[in-house]
Amino acid sequence: MGGGNEPFPADFQGLIVPVMQTPVQSTASPEEVAKFSALADTWWDPAGAFRPLHKFNPARLAFIRHRLLAHFGRDPEAERPFEGLTLLDIGCGGGLIAEPMARLGFCVTAIDASEENIGTARVHAARMGLNIDYRAAMPEDIPGTAYDVVLALEVIEHVADVDAFWRATASRVKPGGALIAATLNRTMKSLALGKIGAEYVLRWVPAGTHDWRKFVRPSEMVRSLRANGLQVGTLSGISYNVFLDRWEVTDDLAVNYMAYATKHS
């Protein structure tokens, strides 16, 4: 035999079998994607189907900003305190969180399983003059890429495979980086308020938006994050103050809550 660049002998060429890679199983739920795709045009209507998220956002942003300023030691007085850091927003929807993150200085990549949601988000970001890398994808679709911050807000209760989702999501966090997640607890209180009250009594969100059986207890989230190399530092509730008509960060984890976790360097 000659050098390593010689072709296979003709007698052996018919035996060469191409190597097939097993496709990665998607964590996206087709039913959930279709549900939110149908509402894509209403993301930026503060009186529309996503009105609760618009009212929810100030509390979510306050939690995110406070935790990440402390984590990265950034100046809270700076106009763009997170300049130079990368952020992945998973399940970004129409961009309600991605846009303020970009304004705070992050280099933002935002992904969603719905092409319609991504289309809405791109149009709105362009109108606002914001440079955000929007992609129709799930975290398992972007292997090998890691970010300083990963957000997974109100998405875990809509995925098809929770364990696979956490594995893919945790792998997107850089060593020394942070993950912030938000979801609903699986309690009788969340069934009464987060499901029945929000969907059928107050009509805050369309009926059928949530499946209470998919809500995630804090203990389950902590266990999943630890199993994937993340340490949970803070769990905080997000509660509605009926007297002030606003959402606030609280210690009550019974319905909505947020988690801040880190990955060691």
KASULHU-V505603 format. One record per backbone hydrogen bond with DSSP energy under -0.5 kcal/mol. CO is the residue of the C=O (numbers start at 0). NH is the residue of the N-H. E is the energy in kcal/mol with one decimal. If there is no record, write none. Layout:
co={CO & CO}
nh={NH & NH}
e={E & E}
This chain:
co={2 & 8 & 8 & 9 & 9 & 11 & 12 & 17 & 18 & 26 & 26 & 27 & 28 & 29 & 30 & 31 & 32 & 33 & 35 & 36 & 38 & 39 & 41 & 41 & 43 & 44 & 47 & 49 & 50 & 51 & 52 & 54 & 55 & 55 & 56 & 57 & 58 & 59 & 60 & 61 & 62 & 63 & 64 & 65 & 66 & 67 & 68 & 68 & 73 & 74 & 77 & 79 & 81 & 84 & 85 & 86 & 86 & 87 & 87 & 88 & 88 & 89 & 91 & 91 & 94 & 96 & 97 & 98 & 99 & 100 & 101 & 103 & 104 & 105 & 106 & 107 & 108 & 109 & 110 & 110 & 111 & 112 & 113 & 114 & 115 & 116 & 117 & 118 & 119 & 120 & 121 & 122 & 123 & 124 & 124 & 125 & 129 & 131 & 132 & 134 & 134 & 137 & 138 & 141 & 146 & 147 & 148 & 149 & 150 & 151 & 151 & 154 & 155 & 160 & 161 & 162 & 163 & 164 & 165 & 166 & 168 & 169 & 171 & 173 & 176 & 177 & 178 & 179 & 180 & 181 & 181 & 182 & 183 & 184 & 186 & 187 & 188 & 189 & 189 & 190 & 191 & 192 & 194 & 195 & 195 & 196 & 196 & 196 & 197 & 197 & 203 & 205 & 209 & 210 & 211 & 214 & 216 & 216 & 217 & 218 & 219 & 220 & 221 & 222 & 223 & 224 & 224 & 225 & 229 & 230 & 230 & 233 & 235 & 236 & 237 & 238 & 238 & 239 & 240 & 240 & 245 & 247 & 249 & 250 & 254 & 255 & 256 & 257 & 258 & 259 & 259 & 260 & 261 & 262}
nh={5 & 11 & 12 & 12 & 13 & 14 & 15 & 19 & 20 & 159 & 160 & 29 & 32 & 33 & 34 & 35 & 36 & 37 & 38 & 39 & 41 & 42 & 44 & 49 & 45 & 47 & 50 & 53 & 54 & 55 & 56 & 246 & 58 & 59 & 60 & 61 & 62 & 63 & 64 & 65 & 66 & 67 & 68 & 69 & 70 & 71 & 72 & 73 & 75 & 77 & 80 & 82 & 84 & 106 & 148 & 88 & 108 & 89 & 150 & 91 & 110 & 152 & 94 & 95 & 98 & 100 & 101 & 102 & 103 & 105 & 104 & 81 & 83 & 107 & 86 & 132 & 88 & 134 & 90 & 91 & 136 & 114 & 117 & 118 & 119 & 120 & 121 & 122 & 123 & 124 & 125 & 126 & 127 & 128 & 129 & 128 & 131 & 133 & 109 & 111 & 136 & 140 & 141 & 144 & 173 & 177 & 87 & 179 & 89 & 153 & 181 & 157 & 158 & 164 & 165 & 166 & 167 & 168 & 169 & 170 & 171 & 172 & 146 & 176 & 262 & 149 & 260 & 151 & 258 & 153 & 154 & 256 & 215 & 186 & 190 & 191 & 192 & 193 & 194 & 195 & 196 & 197 & 198 & 199 & 200 & 200 & 201 & 202 & 203 & 204 & 51 & 208 & 211 & 213 & 214 & 216 & 219 & 220 & 221 & 222 & 223 & 224 & 225 & 226 & 227 & 227 & 229 & 228 & 231 & 232 & 261 & 259 & 257 & 249 & 255 & 240 & 247 & 241 & 244 & 245 & 240 & 238 & 236 & 252 & 184 & 237 & 182 & 235 & 180 & 232 & 233 & 178 & 230 & 175}
e={-1.6 & -1.8 & -1.0 & -0.5 & -0.6 & -1.9 & -1.2 & -0.5 & -0.5 & -3.2 & -0.6 & -0.6 & -2.7 & -2.3 & -1.9 & -2.1 & -2.3 & -1.8 & -0.8 & -1.6 & -2.4 & -1.2 & -1.7 & -0.5 & -0.8 & -2.2 & -1.8 & -1.6 & -1.9 & -2.1 & -2.0 & -0.6 & -0.7 & -1.9 & -3.3 & -2.0 & -2.1 & -2.5 & -2.9 & -2.3 & -2.3 & -2.4 & -2.4 & -1.7 & -2.2 & -2.4 & -0.9 & -1.8 & -0.5 & -1.2 & -0.6 & -1.5 & -2.0 & -2.8 & -1.6 & -0.5 & -2.8 & -0.7 & -3.1 & -0.6 & -2.7 & -0.6 & -2.2 & -0.6 & -2.1 & -2.0 & -2.1 & -2.1 & -1.3 & -1.7 & -1.5 & -2.5 & -0.7 & -0.9 & -2.2 & -2.4 & -2.6 & -2.4 & -1.5 & -2.5 & -0.9 & -0.6 & -2.0 & -2.3 & -2.2 & -2.6 & -2.6 & -2.0 & -2.2 & -2.5 & -2.3 & -2.0 & -1.7 & -0.6 & -2.8 & -0.8 & -0.9 & -1.3 & -2.4 & -1.6 & -1.2 & -2.2 & -1.3 & -1.2 & -3.1 & -2.4 & -2.5 & -2.4 & -2.9 & -0.5 & -2.0 & -2.3 & -0.9 & -2.2 & -2.4 & -2.1 & -2.4 & -2.8 & -2.9 & -1.6 & -1.2 & -1.5 & -3.2 & -2.5 & -2.1 & -2.0 & -3.0 & -2.5 & -2.9 & -2.2 & -0.6 & -2.2 & -1.9 & -1.2 & -1.9 & -2.2 & -2.9 & -0.9 & -1.3 & -2.7 & -2.0 & -1.6 & -2.0 & -2.3 & -1.2 & -0.8 & -3.4 & -0.6 & -1.9 & -1.5 & -0.6 & -1.7 & -0.6 & -2.5 & -1.5 & -0.5 & -0.5 & -2.1 & -2.9 & -2.1 & -2.2 & -2.8 & -2.6 & -2.0 & -0.7 & -0.8 & -2.5 & -1.7 & -0.5 & -0.5 & -2.3 & -2.4 & -3.3 & -2.9 & -0.5 & -0.5 & -2.7 & -0.9 & -1.4 & -1.4 & -3.4 & -2.6 & -2.4 & -0.8 & -3.4 & -2.1 & -2.0 & -2.5 & -2.1 & -2.9 & -1.6 & -2.9 & -2.8 & -2.6}
